[in-house]
Amino acid sequence: MELSLQFNAAAADYLYLLEKNYPQKAIIKLIGDRYALPGKERTILYRGLTTNENKKFRANRLLSDTDLINQEIHIDAYNVLITIGTYLNGSLVFVANDNYLRDASEIHGKVFRTSLFDRGIQLIIDFLNNLNVRSVHFYFDKPVSKSGIISSKVNKILSDQGIEGDSMTVDSPDYVLKRLENGVVCSSDSTIIDNTPGNLFDLARQTLTFHFKPDFLNLHNIY
């Protein structure tokens, strides 16, 4: 995606106001209107740029794929699958300035077509199998439609392929993952990243890099 000519100036103003602790949603409205940014670029600002303190804190907690050997992996399922599905659908994903891969789809709790989720799940399992992890645990949002069906499908795949682990629906994956003290948490949700006491891994980014070697738009190298 080609960013507009105004984006760099907008990003600089946005980061300046963030550092001054102005409310994020108010900044998006102010800066987006000031520079007449399209919706996607407003989303990139909102999801892709954070303060220097947050940037360093989050990036420093990321594990590499070699750190996952013999680890228990806990996956914020919709968060990871929507990012992967967005890429597979040909839509924009980007590396934020905190070094986590995020999407600009604004899908949140809505469900992609089944084929994208099915492929995303298999890509994740193939990648983690390559790393010889100890076990894999998927957490799906129970309130989201068809979560039970998707979770059951994941359990069957894990069983059929002889992979240690499970998939479950929970009222709030955020609540569960923010309280895990053991294993590795996989999510790009900033609330989870900032609050979980455990280690972190950018599963969506590393899965896509392993299978496709994409050239992501990378804000981490710029801002």
C-alpha positions in Angstrom: 0.0 0.0 0.0 1.2 3.4 -0.9 0.7 5.9 1.9 -0.5 9.4 1.1 2.0 12.3 0.9 0.4 13.7 4.1 0.9 10.6 6.2 4.4 11.3 7.5 3.5 14.8 8.7 0.3 13.4 10.2 2.2 10.6 12.0 4.7 13.2 13.5 1.8 15.3 14.8 0.0 12.2 16.1 3.0 10.9 18.0 3.7 14.4 19.5 0.2 14.6 20.9 0.3 11.0 22.1 3.5 11.8 24.1 1.6 14.7 25.6 -1.1 12.2 26.8 -3.9 13.6 24.8 -6.8 11.1 24.4 -6.1 8.8 21.5 -9.5 8.9 19.8 -9.6 12.6 20.0 -6.1 12.8 18.3 -7.2 10.5 15.5 -10.2 12.7 14.7 -8.1 15.9 14.9 -5.1 14.7 12.9 -7.2 12.6 10.5 -9.4 15.6 9.6 -6.5 18.1 9.6 -4.6 16.0 6.9 -7.7 14.6 5.2 -6.5 11.0 5.8 -8.5 8.1 4.4 -10.0 5.6 6.8 -7.2 3.0 6.3 -4.5 5.5 7.2 -6.4 6.6 10.3 -6.5 2.9 11.4 -2.8 2.6 10.8 -2.1 5.6 13.0 -4.5 4.3 15.7 -3.3 0.7 15.7 0.3 1.2 14.5 1.8 4.0 16.5 2.3 4.3 20.2 4.5 6.3 22.6 8.2 5.8 22.8 7.9 4.2 26.3 5.2 1.7 25.1 7.2 1.0 22.0 10.3 -0.1 23.9 8.4 -2.0 26.6 6.5 -4.0 24.1 9.3 -4.7 21.6 11.7 -5.8 24.3 9.3 -8.5 25.5 9.1 -10.3 22.1 10.6 -13.8 21.9 12.2 -15.2 18.7 11.0 -18.4 17.1 14.0 -20.3 18.6 12.8 -19.4 22.1 9.6 -21.5 21.5 11.2 -24.9 21.5 9.5 -27.1 24.2 7.2 -24.2 25.3 3.5 -24.1 25.9 1.9 -21.8 23.4 -1.3 -19.9 24.3 -3.0 -18.2 21.3 -5.5 -15.3 21.2 -7.2 -17.2 18.4 -9.3 -14.5 16.7 -6.6 -11.9 17.1 -4.0 -14.0 15.3 -6.3 -15.6 12.8 -7.9 -12.3 11.7 -4.4 -10.9 11.0 -3.4 -13.9 9.0 -6.8 -14.0 7.2 -6.4 -10.3 6.3 -3.1 -11.1 4.6 -4.5 -14.2 2.9 -7.4 -12.0 1.7 -5.0 -9.6 0.0 -5.7 -6.8 2.5 -3.3 -4.6 4.4 -1.3 -5.8 7.4 1.7 -3.9 8.7 4.3 -3.9 11.4 3.5 -1.3 14.0 6.2 0.8 15.7 6.1 -1.5 18.7 7.2 -4.3 16.3 4.0 -6.3 16.3 2.1 -7.2 13.1 -1.4 -5.8 12.9 -4.1 -5.5 10.4 -6.1 -2.5 9.1 -9.3 -4.5 8.4 -11.4 -3.3 11.4 -13.0 -6.7 11.5 -12.6 -7.4 15.2 -15.2 -10.0 16.3 -16.7 -10.6 12.9 -15.8 -13.9 11.2 -14.0 -14.3 7.9 -15.2 -16.8 5.4 -14.5 -20.4 6.6 -11.8 -21.1 4.0 -9.5 -18.3 5.3 -9.8 -19.5 8.9 -9.2 -23.1 8.0 -6.1 -22.2 6.0 -4.9 -19.9 8.8 -5.3 -22.6 11.4 -3.3 -25.0 9.3 -0.5 -22.5 8.6 -0.2 -21.8 12.4 0.0 -25.5 13.2 2.5 -26.3 10.5 4.7 -23.4 11.7 4.6 -24.4 15.3 5.2 -28.1 14.4 8.4 -26.9 12.7 9.6 -25.4 16.0 8.9 -28.4 18.2 6.8 -26.7 20.8 5.5 -28.7 23.8 1.8 -27.9 23.4 -0.6 -25.5 21.6 -3.7 -23.9 23.2 -6.2 -21.8 21.3 -8.7 -19.5 23.1 -11.8 -18.4 21.1 -14.3 -15.7 22.2 -17.4 -17.6 23.3 -19.8 -14.7 22.4 -18.7 -14.6 18.8 -20.9 -16.6 16.4 -19.7 -20.1 15.4 -16.8 -20.0 17.9 -17.8 -23.4 19.2 -17.8 -24.9 15.8 -14.4 -23.4 14.9 -12.9 -24.5 18.2 -14.2 -28.1 17.8 -12.6 -28.1 14.3 -9.2 -27.0 15.8 -9.4 -29.8 18.4 -10.0 -32.4 15.6 -7.0 -31.1 13.6 -4.8 -31.2 16.7 -6.0 -34.8 17.5 -5.7 -36.0 13.9 -2.2 -34.7 13.6 -1.1 -36.0 17.0 -0.3 -32.5 18.4 -0.4 -32.0 22.1 -2.8 -29.2 23.1 -6.4 -28.1 22.8 -8.9 -25.4 21.7 -11.5 -23.9 23.9 -14.1 -21.1 24.0 -13.9 -18.7 26.9 -16.0 -15.6 27.8 -12.9 -13.4 27.4 -9.5 -14.6 26.1 -8.1 -11.2 27.3 -9.0 -12.1 30.9 -7.4 -15.6 30.6 -4.2 -14.5 28.7 -3.5 -11.5 31.0 -3.3 -13.9 33.9 -1.1 -16.6 32.5 2.2 -16.8 34.3 3.6 -19.8 32.4 4.2 -20.4 28.7 4.1 -18.0 25.8 1.2 -15.7 24.9 0.6 -15.0 21.2 -1.4 -11.8 20.5 -0.9 -8.4 19.1 -3.7 -6.9 21.3 -2.0 -4.1 23.2 -4.1 -4.7 26.3 -2.8 -8.3 26.6 0.7 -7.3 25.6 0.9 -4.7 28.3 -0.6 -6.7 31.1 0.3 -10.4 30.8 3.2 -11.4 33.1 4.3 -14.2 30.7 6.5 -14.1 27.6 5.2 -12.9 24.2 5.4 -14.0 20.6 4.1 -12.5 17.4 2.6 -15.6 16.0 0.8 -14.0 13.1 3.9 -12.2 11.8 6.2 -15.2 12.2 3.7 -17.7 10.7 3.3 -15.5 7.6 7.0 -14.9 7.3 7.8 -18.6 7.5 5.3 -19.5 4.8 5.4 -16.5 2.4 8.3 -14.2 3.3 6.2 -11.1 2.8 7.5 -7.5 2.6 5.3 -5.9 5.2 4.8 -2.1 5.5 7.1 -1.6 8.5 6.4 1.4 10.8 8.9 0.1 13.4 11.8 1.1 11.1 10.4 4.6 10.6 8.7 6.0 13.8 
